[in-house]
Amino acid sequence: MTQNIYDNHQFFEGYSQLSRSVHGLDGAGEWDTIRSLLPRLEGAQIVDLGCGLGWFCRWARQHGAVSVLGIDVSENMLTRAEAETQDEHIRYERADLESLQLAPAAYDLVYSSLAFHYIENLMGLLKQAYDGLKPGGSLVCSVEHPIYTASSNAGWIQHPDGHKTWPVDSYQYEGVRTTNWLAQGVVKQHRTMGTYLNMLISIGFIITHVEDWGPSEEQLAAHPEWEEERHRPMFLLITARK
C-alpha cells in the first residue's frame, strides 16, 4: 500500500501551509506551464490521480469538463476536498493508487500532479491510465524531477566563492528514497528520467512533451527564492497521448 503520509497530522499541518495548499493552482509555480499543456477540456471526462485537495478537479469543471473523478489515498485530503466542492459532477473516491482499477476507455484525460513518485507499482498504474483513456485521450502529469529525488538530503553545498550546488546522490540506483520533508521518514520512489519515459513508451503511449520545469524571468522577479530551481529542476512535466 502507498505510504499514506498525508494522513500524518504533522505532515498534513505543514502541507496545509504551503502556497499550493493556501492559494491552489495559482500557488504552484509549475501550474502556468501545466495549464498550457492541457488538451481542450470542453465536454471532457477526467480522472485526477492523487487529487489532493481537489483544486484541479474544481478548475477542470469551471473550464468545461462534464465530469471529474478525483482519487486519493488520504482521508484528510478528501475530507477537505469534499468540504470545498459544491458540484454534483465532481466525485471523490478514496483508493490506493498501487492497486487502482479504472473503468476501460472511460476518460478523455488522465491528470496527475506530483503523485507518481510515491508509487512503487508505477507500471501497473500507468497501464490502468492507458486502458482507462478513450482512443486519442491524453495523459498530463508532473513528478518530482529525478535529479531532485536523487539529491542529497544534506542540501546545498556553499562554496568559498559564494556559489551553491546541490549534490546528486546515486542517480542510477533506482528505488526507495526516504526524506525528512514536513515530517520524518517520507518515502518516495526514485526513477531515472529514462525509466519514466520508457515505461510510457512500452505501454503504448505517444509522448508529446517533456519539460524540466524552471521558473520564468517574471516568476523569478516575483519569487527570488525560486532561483534555486535554475540550478536543479524540481519538477518533470510529461504529456502523452493514447
Secondary structure, DSSP 8 states (H G I E B T S, - for coil): ----GGGSHHHHHHHTTSHHHHSGGGGSTTHHHHHHH----TT-EEEEET-TTSHHHHHHHHTT-SEEEEEES-HHHHHHHHHT---TTEEEEE--GGG----TT-EEEEEEES-GGG-S-HHHHHHHHHHHEEEEEEEEEEEE-HHHHTB-TT--EE-TTS-EE--B--TT--EEEEE-SSSS-EEEEE--HHHHHHHHHHHT-EEEEEEEE---HHHHHH-GGGGGGGTS--EEEEEEE-
